[in-house]
Amino acid sequence: MGAWRVGTLVAFVVYLLIPNIQGRFINFKPGYEYVYSFNGHSTVNDVGKFVVQAKVGYTNIQQRAEGQELLLKVHTFNLAPENDPNVKGADYDFSKWFSFVISPRGEITHVYHPAGEDEEVIVSKKGFAALFASRLHEEGEVPGKVGNEGFTYHITEHGHEGEHNATYTVAPSQEGLKFTKIRHGHPVQYARANYSKTMHYHDFLGTIHSVLIDESFKSPTTPPGFDPHAGMRKIKAVNEFSTMAYPEMAYVSQGNLHFLTRHVDKQEWRKPNKNMLTVSIKLGNIKPRRKYLNVTEARKEIVGNLTCMENQPDQGAPAQTVCFRKIVDVLEILPDEEIINIAHFYFTKLQPTVAKYRIATENMIDAYGVLATELAEKLLAEKIFLSPNPNHDYVKRVLTHVVSNDKPPSEFLLQTLEDAVFHKDKFPPQFYIQDTQSRCMLALGSVSNKLRKHGNPERARRNVDKVHELLGYHDPWLYRKRRETMAPLEKEKHDHYKVVLLETLGNARLDHSYDYIVSHINSTNSPWVKRAGCHALRKYEHDHSCTVLRSGFTGNGMIPETAHDTVQITSFKGGHGVLRLSASGAS
């Protein structure tokens, strides 16, 4: 067979076979390695059929609060065309460390692997780890119904491909329980796709015995709304564009994981401390990498583009964006070791003694923020947040990217942000100069909303519940008693703190914050705090919140006094009645 990029096929085949959920019934006995065989095949339209065979081991090396940390070892791995199974592709080194933490319900919370590991190897190992991820429930644990085929329940999942709906059916089997998942829809709009996953839980084994995945996909060839004449002159073409279509991309795949044996593993495994990354189970795009990139030239290119940005006018210029994009492009193809070295230079060694150095560091913070890989975010957390001498402006710059990115930050940066908000003892006092903690709090609210959207509502709720504890419900009597003993400056600080907490809940947009927010829109409360509560209610689109806003600004003696107050009312999404009130109140 001709030359083919086996790494791309490895990533693609494993991608097709990966499950996208979280579950239960995952329990590996400590001190044993559980060995499974994996057999899969994928037929890609106009490419061919490829077969994957592997033997994989899972060892419980540590019992943690979040669950079990499992060491994954790939004993054998082979990917080849079906018609030429003996063809030898690229040699991959699967010997490096890879472990993951999986909860009793199957949620994979952490993945550990060394920096610089081949991305195609990481994709494969993540695939083997994610085979056990599932959301498995029995009758009585979640809403559902019992039918002839067993107990059926419906859930919304957030997998590596995004949010999707799924139906599970659990039924007794000869050895234990059988779980069958059907995924509804596909991330590619208008695609024709089918996906099913069957997991067998064995009572005697105490964990999942086998997993079977079946998937098919056909991309749309003529998506609705596609206009082949758009942007063209009105001339008669040689080909009739109205009959043209996109080429069809289609595949069929199947994967089968099957338990082989369990044997004693007496070795005391210890995770290496040096250059170990903590990442999520989610798959990202495999970035193109020049294997023989001249690192010296890459560094010169970064310096040249930083100079380009520095020499642009203060008000900005198109060239500034072009130069910045070139820096990001270079970072995207550099090996992880060099990403670490560059971060160490710009974030640690280069001191902001002159404006040129400070601007260079700020621009590199932006570049790493836009890069947004797990390694880049880990370095921002280590070098900026956890610096022995934290720089307030640099921290603000990182927070800007945390808030503006579509996805929540990776685990290390997320944990660092949570610590900055809730565990001040972990940071030096100078970290909290000016308004750093308020900014971190507001950013964490925004991140909690992203966590909810990206399939981690438990983490989002945990953070928001801590904010609830800090805020509390408004008690008019206690409020008056406390204010009687406060100096004017104390009142101002107290109100400011409450405003930040309310705005944080508004950023998080979790439904169970509603009662906390409403309690602070009270006639006895500070107008400043009250306005913050009204602002935080903008997300809640129902009649009761509309009524609360109306009474908050009028019934309690708080007719809008400024244009800002009026804008807050009119920006409320669900309040047509509030809109009318705003017009009359403003007039």
N, C-alpha and C positions, 0 to 999 in steps of 0.2 A: 504494500500500500504506500502511496506517496507520503510526503512529509506532512505531518499534522501536529498541531499544538496540543499535546496531551494535557498540559496544565489547564488550558481553557476547557477542555472536555471534562477533566476531573471536576473543576468547579461547577460546570453546567450540569453534569449528571447528578452530583451530590445535591445541588440546588433543587433539582426536580424532585428529589426523594426526601427532602427535609420536612419534618412536621413543624407546625407553627403554633403550638399550644402549650399549655401548662396543666399539670394534673396531680394525681394521687397514686397510691399503691406502688410507689417506688421505694424499695427498701433493700439495700445491699448489706449483708452481714459483715461487720468489720473483720479484718484479718483474712479475707478470702478474695481471690480474683474470680470474677464471673466472666467466662469466655463465650462469645457469641460469633456465629458466622453471619456474614452479610452477602447476599447475592442480589444483584440488581441489573436491570437493562433499560436502556433508553433508545428509542428509535426517533431520530430527528429527520424531518422531511428534507429530502435532497442531500442529506449528509450520510446517513447510514445508521446502523444499529450498533450500539456499544454495550459491552458487558463489564460489570464491576464485580469483583470477588475480593472479599477481605475477611480477616479474622481479627476481632477486636476484644480487648479485655477492659473490664471496669473494676476498680478496687476502691473500697471505702477506706480512705486514709485518715479521715478526721470527722468526728461528730460535732457539728456546730449548731448554734442557736437557729440559724436559717435552714439547716438541714444537713445533708451529708456532702462532704467534699470527695468527689470520685476522681481518681487518677485514671486517665484513658491511655491505653497502649495499643497501637496498631501493630499487630504481629506480622500480618501479611497484607499486601494490597496489590491489586492488578486491575488495570483498565485497558481494554483492547477492543478492536473491531470484532464483531461476531464472526465474520468470515475469515479472519486471520488472528486467532486468539494467541498465537505465539509471538506476535509482533512486539518489539520492545520499545516503549516510549521513554519518557524522561525518568530519571531516577530521583525519587524524593526521599528526603531524610525524615522519617517519622519518629526518630529516637528522642527528640527533645521533649521537654516537659509540657504536658497539657492536662489541666484538671479543671473541674467545674463543680459548683455548689448547686445542689438540687434539693428543694424542699420536700417534705413528706407528700405534698400534693403535686410535685413534679415541676414546680416553677424554678427555672434555672436563673439564679440571681447573679452569679459571678462566673467568669471564665478566666483562667490564668495561663499565660504562655509567654515565652521570652520575647523581648524586642528583637526585631530582625528576622523572625521566623518567616519562611516562605509563605506568601499569602495563599497560594493554592493548597498548601499543606494545612493551613489554618481552616480554610473553607471545608476541607474534607473532615478534619477532626471535629469541627463544630457540627457538621452533619451527623457524625456518629454520636455525638453527645445529645443533640436535639432529638434523636430518635425516641428518647424516653420522655420528652416533654409532652405533656398532655393535660387536659382539664377533665379529670375523671371523677364522677360522683355516683353515689348510690341513691336509691329512692329515699326521700326524706331530707336530703342535704340541700337540694335545690328544687325550685318549682319544676314540675313536669307532669307527665301522665303515664299510666301503665296501660299497655296494650298487649296484643298477642305476641309481639316480638320482644317485649321487655319494657323497661322503664326508659322513656324518651324525654330529653330536655333540650332546650334551645339556649344558645349563648352567643355573645359577640366576642370575638377574639381579636387580638392584635398580634399578628405574626410578623415575620421578617418582611412580608410583602404588604403589610398594612392591615387596616381593620377589615374584618369579614365576619359574616354570620355562619354558624355551624349548628348542626343537629347531631346529638349523641344518642345512641341506644345502648343500654347495658342489659345483658341477659346472662343467666347462669350457664356455665359450661361444665363439662365433665370434670375438669381440673380446678375450676374456680369461677372466673367471670370473663365475659367477652365484651369489649367496648368497640363500637363501630361509630366512626365519625364521618359525616358528609359535609363537605364545605360548600357553601352557597356563593355563587358569583366568583369573580376573578378581578384582580387589580387592573387588568387591561380591559377597558370599557368595550362592550359589544363582542368580546371574545366568547367562543364556545369552549367551555371547560368543564371537566368533571374531576373530582378529587374525593377519594375515600381512604380511610385509614382504620385498620382493625388491630386492636391490641389485646393479647391474651394474658390475663393475670392468673398465675398458678398459686393456689393456697400453700402447697408444700414448699415451693421455691421461695415464696414470700415476696416476689417482685414480678415484673413483666417477663414472660417467657418468650414471646414472639411478637413481632410487629410486621404488618403487611400494608404497603402503600400502593395504591393504584391512581394514576393521574393521566389525563389526556388534555390537550390544548390545541385550539386552532385560532389563529389571530384573524381579526376582521380584514377583509380585502378591500371593501368599499365602505368605510365608516360613514355614517350619516353626517351630512353637512360638508363632505369633501367636494370642493369645487376645483376641477383640473384647469379651468380657465382663469382662475384668480390671478390678477396681476399681469395678464397677457394682453397683447394687442388683438383686436378683433380681425383676425385673418383666418383663412381656411387652412387648417393643418393637414399634413400628409396623413397622420394617423387620427382616427376619430377618438378624441380624448374622453368623450362621454362613456366609452366602453372600456376605458382603461381601469385597472385596479392595482392595488398594492400586491406584491408577491405574498403568498400565504406562508406563514411560519407555523409549523405544526410539529407536535411530538406526542409520543405515548411512552410512559415510563412505569416501571414497577420495581419495588424494592422489598426485600424480605430479610428481617433480622430474626435469628433463631438461636435459642440457648443451646450451648454444647456441653459445658462442664463447669464445675466450681471446684477450685483447689485452694489449699492453704497458701497464703503469701505471708511469710514471716518477716519480710524486710520492713524496717521502719522508714517509711518514705517521708522525706522532708522537702518542702518546696524551696527551690533556690531563691535567695533574696536579691541577687544581683540582676538588674535589667529585666525584672519580671513585670509584665503588664497585667492589669486587671481590666477586663473588657466584658461586654455583654455577649449573649448568644446570637444576637442578630447578625445577619450577613450584610456586608457592604459590597460595593463594587470593587472588583480586583483592579487596582490602579495599574496602568501601564508603567513598566519600570525598565529603564535602560540598564542592563546588567553591567555594562562597562562604562558608566557615566564617569567623566572626569570630575572628581569632587572639587579639585582646585579651581577649575573653570566655573563650576556651579557657584562656588563662594564668590568669585569675582563678579559673576552675573548678579548675584544678590546685592553686593556692595554697589555696583553700578546703578541698579534700579533704585536703591535707597537714595543715592545721590540725585538721581533724576527727580524723585519725589520731593526731596528737600529744596531743589532749585525752582520748583513751580511757585506761582503766586500764592499768597495767603488765601485768596478767595477760591483757589482750586482751579484746575484746568484738565481737559480731557487726557493730556499726557500723563497726569498723575495716576489716573485709573489704569491706564495701559501699563505703566511701570509697576504698579502694585500687582496687577494680574500676572505679570511675568514672574514676580517673586513667588507667588502662590504656585504657578506652574512648575517652577524649579523644585519647590518643596515637595510637590506631589510625586515626583519621580526619584527623589533621593532615598537611599536606604535609611532604615530606622536609626542606625548608629549615627549617621550624619545629622539627622533631624535632632537627635539628642545633643550632639556637639554644638550645633548652631544655637540651640536654645540656651545652652550653658553660657555661650559667649555673650549673646545679646541680653539675656535676662539676669545673669549673675556677674560676669566679669566686667562688662561695659557699664561703668558708673555714669549717672546723669550729671557729671560735673560741668558740662557745657551743653548748650541747646542742641547742638548737632547730635550728640550721643543720645540725649533724651528722645529726640524725634525719631532716631533710628530704632530705639527700643520700642517706642510706641507703635511704629509701623510694623515691626516684626510681631508684636503682640496681635495686631490686627490680622497679619498674615496667618499666624497660627490659629487665630479664632475662626477665620474663614476656612482654613484647612479642615478643622473640626473633626479630625480623626481622633480615635481614642488615645493614641500616643500624644498627639498635639495638645489635647485637653488635659491629659495627665501632667504634661510638662508645664502648662500654664498654672495648674494647681500647685505643683511643687515649687516652681521658681517664683511665682508672683504671690499667690495666697500664703504659702507656707514659708516664705522668705524670712530669715531672722530679722531683717530690716525692711518690712513691707512698705511699699510705695503706694500711697492712697490713690494717686492718679492712675497708676498701672492697674490696681485692683478695679477701679471704675471701668477701665477700658475692657478688662476681661468680662465684667458683668454685662457690658453692652452686648457682647457676642452671645453670652448665655441667654439673654432675653430675646435677641433678634433671630437666633437660629430656630428653624422649624422643629427640630427634635430636641428632647431633653439632653442635658450633658451626659457624658459617659460616667460610669460608676464612681471613679476616683474623684472627679471634679464635683459630682453631685454630693458625695459624702463630705467633701471639704466645705462646700457651700452650706450644707446642713450644720456642720460643726461651727462654722462662723456665726450662724444665727443662734443656735441653741447651746453651744458649748464654748463660751468665751474663754474659759480657762485654758483652752488648747492653743490660744493665740497670744502673742505679746501685746501689751497695752497699746503700743503705737499703731497696731492694726486698726484700732477703732477710733482714730482721730477723725474729726469732722463728722461726716454722716455715713461712714462706711457700713455700720451695722444696719441702718435703715435701708440703704441700697441693697444690701445682701438679703434682707427680709423681703423687700418688694420683688427682687429677682426670684427668690425661692417661691413666692406666690405664683409668678408666671411659669416657673418650671413645674410646679405642681399641676397646673393646667395641662402642660405638655405631657406629663407623666400619665395623666388620666386618658388623654387622647391616644397615647402610644402604648396602651395595654398594661399600665402599672397603677391601677387605681388605688391599690392598697398602700403603696408608698406615698401617693399624693394625699390620701386621707390621713395617714400617720403624721405627715408634716403639718397639715391644716389643723388637725386636732391639737397639736402643740401650740399653734397660734391661738386656738380657742381658749386654751388654758391661760395663756398670757392676757388675752383680752377680757374674757369673762362676760357675763351678762350685765347690762347696765342696771344698777340698783339705785333709784333716786335718793333714798334715805342715806345710804352709805356714801353716795356721791356728795351730798350736801355736807355731811359730817366731815368728810375728808377735805373738802374745799375750805372749810372754816379755819383749818389749821395751816393751810398752805400759803406761802409767800407768792407774790405775783410770778416770779421766775419759776417756782415749782409748778404752779398751775400751767404755765406755758409748756414746760417740759412734759408734764403729765398728758396734756392734750395732744402734743406732738406725737408722743408714743402711741396713744390710742388711734390717732389718724393713720400712722404707719401700719398698725395692725389691721385696721379696717381696709385700707387700700390693698394690703397683702391678700386678704380674703377676697376682695374684688378681683384681683389678678388671678387668683386660683380658680374662681368660678365653680366651686363645688356646692351642690345643692344643700348639703347639710350645714352650711354656714349661714343660711338664710335667717334663722331665728336669732343668731348672735348679732348679725348686722342690724336687723330690725329693732332689737332692743335698744340700740344706741341712737336711733332716730327718735328721740324723746324730748319733750318740751323742757325737761329739767337739765338736759345735757348742754355742753358747750356748743355754740353754733358751729365752731370749727370742726368738732368731732361729728356733729350732726350732718354737716355737708359731706364729710368723708363717707359716712354711712350711706347717704343718698347716692353718692358717686359709685359706691361698691355694689349698689342694687341694680345697676344698669343691665346686668346679664339676665336677671330674673324676669322672664316675659310672661307674666300672668296678672290677672286683675288685682289680686291682693297686693302685690308689690307696687302696682300702679296707684292703688289707694294710699299705700304707705307714703309714697313719694309726694302725692298731692297734699296729704295732711302734714307731712314733714315740712313742706315749704309754705303752707298757708294756714292750715288749721291750728298749728302750734305757734302761730305768731311769727312765722319766718318767711314772709313774702320775699321773693328774690330781691336782694339789694344791689347786686352787681350783674354785669353781663355774664360773668363766669357762672353764677348760680343759674341763670336762665339757660345757658348752654347745657349745663348738667341735666336739666329737666328735658330739654328738647332732644338730647342725644339718647334718651331712654328708648330702646327698640320697640317695646311692646305697649307703649302708653299713648294711644291717640287722645284719650281724655286729658292726659298730662300736657300734650301739645297744645290743646285749646286753652288750658289753664295758663300755660306759659305765655301765650299771646296776650291774654287779658291781663295777666299779672304784670308783664313788662310794660304794657301800655298804661 
